[in-house]
Amino acid sequence: MRIFCLLLAAATAFAQPPNRMTPGLQPFISVGDAVVALDHVRVIDGTGAAPAEDQTIVIDHGKIAAVGRGIAVPQGARRMDLSGHTVIPGLVGMHEHLFYPSGEGIPMYTTQAYSFPRLYLASGVTTARTGGSMEPYSDLTVKRMIDEKRMPGPNFYITGPYLEGPGTPIIQSHLLSGPEDARKTVEYWASVGATSFKAYMHITRAELGAAVETAHKLGLTVTGHLCSVTFREAAALGIDNLEHGLNADTEFDPNKKPDECPQGNRGAFGKLDLKSAPVQETIRDLVQHHVAITSTLAVFDAGAPHRPPLDQRLLDVLTPQGAVTYMAARARATDAANSAALDSLKKEEQFEYEFVKAGGFLMAGVDPTGNGGAMAGFGDLRNLELLVEADFTPVEAIQIATLNGAKFLKADARVGSIAPGKQADLVVIQGNPAAKISDVRNVRIVFKEGVGYDPEKLIKSVDHTVGLH
């Protein structure tokens, strides 16, 4: 009886209110008026245009009604003096996940259906494509609950389960048995709501070709974090998008064999001369085939010594064990043996700059995996800093993280930039990221469909939960 009572007490202590997962939106809303005027703001509109100073943005029932200086504001509108603030479009994250590494080198990932949607929204990610799924049914359900306004989060585009073959260490993966299995997998998950697919490291060329052909017949897209298939092979097969940049391309590895992911320590990338003819030919080939690249600099940054800048908010959202695990991983990254990680990050930054200047189409996403330093939402903002570190201007970095993703999703008529008639997905930032890109961390209000959310309330609501749920 005593044991039963102890168990009951423990269960009661850890029980959560039944509406904590789906509390609706009201607890997090700071601006709920139907008509709002954001006065005296700096506008970086996402198109690559220069910042416009001292502007007014009028939001009317979820839409941007007007943008400009000295414009008429409807009578009865809530007017907000936001002098000293900048407004950018809601971020369009193109490599997001709803899972997080379980830690200690175990190849399993726990679904963060509760914490991650809130963290993305709190950081200004109003549209997000999952870049592969461990639990696609969970991801689809989260999307539905957000669409039904039962919980806060971005507008999600769901990618199906990884298209992966034998050799992966991830035990949650379905292993494709051949091209027909790849076709059937794409057809099934498209039928239940997936809008894109991600090929993974041990897929064969035949399987990838079958997946791409099937997805394209359905009007859907395929991206890839590849290894067994090279970038140029994938481009020839019609892939739409590649993740992580040249760091993931194995065509320059001397140990590469057809349809096999090279084993052991792959050091070829660190030795590459990005100005060499072979690399430049790969860049031209990707551009000619209209293959987009998703920049995920934040996940590489997290493996480099003393990076990213330690953010107390990141430690606060982790479970106590998660925080300990991350800090241990961060300490390991400072070892001399890992000093090459910073060189690889710098080389990847250089590749992405070269790719865009050659006419390539670049998007951005956080990929919250790795050692835990690339956190949902926080890492999306860190990407903007790293793109500027890569020699893009702040305005260019913001365009990469907003309008470019919207264009790829064919959603740019609705989101991705600031213009009359578009959905009022806006991020209000204290400061001027055009002059100091680190100001992007100072998110004060996130508007999604014209509703303003309080970032601090969203973040505080998930304290000590990342790694658990």
SULDABEL-V99514 format. One record per pair of residues at least 12 apart in sequence whose C-alpha atoms are under 6 Angstrom apart, sorted by sequence separation. I is the first residue (numbers start at 1). J is the second residue. If there is no record, write none. Layout:
BEGIN
((I,J) (I,J))
END
This chain:
BEGIN
((42,54) (56,68) (99,111) (164,176) (430,442) (41,54) (55,68) (56,69) (98,111) (99,112) (143,156) (366,379) (384,397) (403,416) (429,442) (40,54) (41,55) (55,69) (98,112) (366,380) (402,416) (403,417) (429,443) (40,55) (253,268) (365,380) (428,443) (429,444) (40,56) (428,444) (39,56) (222,239) (223,240) (428,445) (38,56) (222,240) (223,241) (224,242) (225,243) (231,249) (38,57) (223,242) (224,243) (230,249) (427,446) (37,57) (230,250) (426,446) (37,58) (230,251) (426,447) (36,58) (425,447) (36,59) (227,250) (425,448) (35,59) (136,160) (196,220) (198,222) (200,224) (425,449) (35,60) (182,207) (195,220) (196,221) (197,222) (198,223) (199,224) (200,225) (201,226) (424,449) (34,60) (196,222) (198,224) (200,226) (201,227) (202,228) (423,449) (424,450) (34,61) (127,154) (129,156) (132,159) (179,206) (183,210) (201,228) (126,154) (127,155) (128,156) (129,157) (130,158) (133,161) (179,207) (183,211) (209,237) (305,333) (127,156) (129,158) (130,159) (132,161) (178,207) (182,211) (304,333) (305,334) (132,162) (229,259) (303,333) (179,210) (183,214) (228,259) (121,153) (228,260) (91,124) (92,125) (96,129) (97,130) (121,154) (228,261) (90,124) (91,125) (94,128) (96,130) (160,194) (227,261) (90,125) (91,126) (92,127) (93,128) (94,129) (95,130) (96,131) (118,153) (159,194) (90,126) (92,128) (95,131) (117,153) (158,194) (159,195) (162,198) (163,199) (164,200) (158,195) (159,196) (160,197) (163,200) (165,202) (304,341) (363,400) (364,401) (159,197) (164,202) (165,203) (304,342) (363,401) (164,203) (394,434) (36,77) (39,80) (41,82) (349,390) (363,404) (35,77) (36,78) (37,79) (38,80) (39,81) (40,82) (41,83) (363,405) (36,79) (39,82) (40,83) (43,86) (45,88) (41,85) (42,86) (43,87) (44,88) (41,86) (300,345) (326,372) (241,291) (243,293) (244,294) (240,291) (241,292) (242,293) (243,294) (244,295) (241,293) (244,296) (385,437) (204,259) (107,170) (132,198) (294,362) (295,363) (298,366) (292,361) (293,362) (294,363) (295,364) (296,365) (292,362) (294,364) (296,366) (302,373) (287,360) (270,344) (299,374) (298,374) (298,379) (298,383) (297,383) (24,149) (24,150) (25,151) (24,151) (25,152) (22,150) (23,151) (22,151) (317,462) (319,464) (317,463) (318,464) (319,465) (316,463) (317,464) (318,465) (319,466) (316,464) (317,465) (318,466) (317,466) (123,377) (120,376) (119,376) (120,377) (119,377) (101,369) (96,365) (100,369) (94,364) (95,365) (94,365) (95,366) (96,367) (93,365) (95,367) (124,427) (92,401) (91,401) (92,402) (91,402) (92,405) (124,446) (89,416) (89,417) (89,418) (122,455) (90,425) (90,426) (122,458) (89,426) (90,427) (88,426) (89,427) (88,427) (87,427) (118,458) (87,428) (86,428) (86,429) (85,429) (85,430) (85,431) (86,432) (48,395) (84,431) (115,462) (48,396) (48,399) (47,399) (46,399) (66,420) (65,420) (114,469) (64,420) (46,403) (64,421) (112,469) (63,421) (64,422) (63,422) (63,423) (64,424) (63,424) (62,424) (46,417) (45,417) (45,418) (62,449) (62,450) (32,451) (31,452) (30,452) (29,452) (30,453) (29,453) (30,454) (28,453) (29,454) (28,454) (28,457))
END
